[in-house]
Every structure is written in C-alpha cells, then in structure tokens.
C-alpha cells in the first residue's frame, strides 16, 4: 500500500469505473475496498435490462472480497462523475453496515477531485445489524 491510502484508493476507484456496464443509465461508478490485511478489491456497477438485478460498484467490491474469504475492511473509496462527491444508495449502505465497523472510513469522490471522508456511522447511523435479530 502506498503512503496515502485515500488517494490510492480513489485513483483505483476512478480507473475501475471505466469497466462499468451502464448501457441504460450511462452512469459509471467505481469502488475500491481495502481489507484489514492489505488486499484491494474493486467493483464497478453492472446494469441489466431488468433493472432490479443491477448491482452497484460498492456491493460488487464487497461481494468479491467476501467470496474470497475477506470480511475485515479498513477503507473504501467510491467515485462517479457527479457534481458533488457520490453517495452510496441505501442497499449499498446496508451491505456496508453488515461488514464495516461504525468507524470504517469511506471516501466519497467525483471526477473533480472533491472528496468527502465519512465513517460507516455517518452513512447509516441506525443500521439494522445482526444484533437486531432474535436468533
């Protein structure tokens, strides 16, 4: 990992958004995810003609990492071509809450290099968590 994780993760997220499959919205998003042991997983949004099965960049990065046995994450960066730093959708926030601690840092950015650093607690302060289940 380079000396500035934030800038490195944002650059990776910006580059991977070029791989997005967005024939309907034309709104590519890229995400990069740093695991606790230093691995980086990427994701880009993948659309489908049946809109409900479309998957966002954030969830793809997390699902790729989890599918390879990674469940402890330090930071995430998300980038899109927006007027303000991109913000994850509700579904992504819920998936992030499943795997991130309340203090996990998420860098939200755009192509103008405007960056907003938030924590998971900032994004979803009252997340539904496994502790809420009566199991």
C-alpha positions in Angstrom: 0.0 0.0 0.0 1.3 3.5 -0.8 1.8 6.2 1.8 -1.6 7.8 1.2 -4.3 5.1 1.1 -7.1 7.7 0.4 -5.6 9.0 -2.9 -4.5 5.5 -4.0 -8.0 4.0 -3.4 -9.7 7.0 -5.1 -7.4 6.5 -8.2 -8.2 2.8 -8.3 -11.9 3.5 -8.0 -11.7 6.1 -10.7 -9.9 3.7 -13.0 -12.2 0.7 -12.5 -15.3 2.8 -13.3 -14.2 2.6 -16.9 -15.2 -1.1 -16.8 -18.8 -0.3 -15.7 -21.6 -1.8 -17.8 -24.0 1.1 -18.0 -25.9 0.9 -21.3 -29.2 2.2 -19.7 -28.2 4.9 -17.1 -24.8 5.9 -18.7 -23.7 6.5 -15.1 -20.5 4.5 -14.4 -19.4 4.1 -10.8 -16.2 2.6 -9.4 -15.3 1.4 -6.0 -12.1 0.1 -4.3 -12.0 -1.7 -1.0 -9.0 -2.1 1.3 -9.1 -5.2 3.6 -7.5 -5.3 7.0 -4.6 -7.4 5.7 -3.8 -5.0 2.8 -5.6 -6.6 -0.2 -7.6 -4.4 -2.5 -10.9 -5.4 -4.2 -12.6 -3.4 -6.9 -16.1 -3.1 -8.2 -18.0 -1.3 -10.9 -21.7 -1.1 -11.4 -23.2 -3.7 -13.8 -26.6 -2.9 -15.2 -29.2 -5.2 -16.7 -32.3 -4.6 -18.8 -34.2 -6.0 -15.9 -33.3 -3.0 -13.7 -33.9 -4.8 -10.4 -31.0 -7.2 -10.9 -28.5 -4.4 -11.5 -25.7 -4.3 -8.9 -23.8 -1.3 -7.7 -20.0 -0.9 -7.6 -19.8 -0.9 -3.8 -21.7 -4.2 -3.4 -19.7 -5.9 -6.2 -16.3 -4.9 -4.5 -17.6 -6.2 -1.1 -19.1 -9.4 -2.6 -15.8 -10.2 -4.5 -13.9 -9.8 -1.3 -16.3 -11.9 0.8 -16.3 -14.6 -1.9 -12.6 -14.9 -1.4 -12.8 -15.1 2.4 -12.2 -11.5 3.3 -14.6 -10.0 5.9 -12.5 -7.3 7.7 -12.2 -4.0 5.9 -10.3 -0.8 6.7 -11.4 1.7 4.0 -13.4 2.1 0.8 -13.4 4.7 -2.0 -16.3 5.3 -4.4 -16.1 7.6 -7.4 -18.5 8.8 -10.1 -19.0 11.7 -12.4 -21.2 13.8 -10.2 -21.5 17.4 -9.1 -20.8 16.5 -5.5 -19.0 13.5 -4.1 -21.0 10.4 -4.9 -23.1 8.9 -2.1 -23.9 5.2 -1.8 -27.5 4.0 -2.3 -29.5 2.5 0.6 -28.9 -1.1 -0.5 -25.1 -0.5 -0.6 -25.2 1.2 2.8 -26.9 -1.8 4.3 -24.4 -4.2 2.8 -21.6 -2.0 4.0 -23.1 -2.0 7.5 -23.0 -5.8 7.5 -19.2 -5.9 7.1 -17.8 -2.5 8.1 -17.4 -1.3 11.7 -19.0 2.0 12.6 -15.5 3.6 12.3 -14.6 2.3 8.8 -13.7 5.2 6.6 -15.4 5.6 3.3 -14.0 8.2 0.8 -16.7 9.6 -1.5 -15.4 11.4 -4.6 -16.1 12.7 -8.0 -14.0 13.4 -11.1 -13.3 17.0 -9.9 -11.3 15.5 -7.0 -13.9 16.7 -4.5 -13.6 14.2 -1.6 -15.7 13.7 1.4 -14.4 11.3 4.1 -17.1 9.7 6.2 -17.5 6.8 8.6 -20.0 4.0 8.4 -21.8 5.6 11.4 -22.1 8.8 9.3 -23.6 7.0 6.4 -26.1 4.8 8.3 -26.3 5.8 11.9 -29.1 3.4 12.8 -28.2 0.4 10.7 -30.1 -2.8 11.0 -27.5 -5.3 12.3 -27.2 -8.9 13.3 -27.7 -7.8 16.9 -31.2 -6.8 16.0 -32.2 -10.3 15.0 -33.6 -12.6 17.7 -31.6 -15.7 16.9 
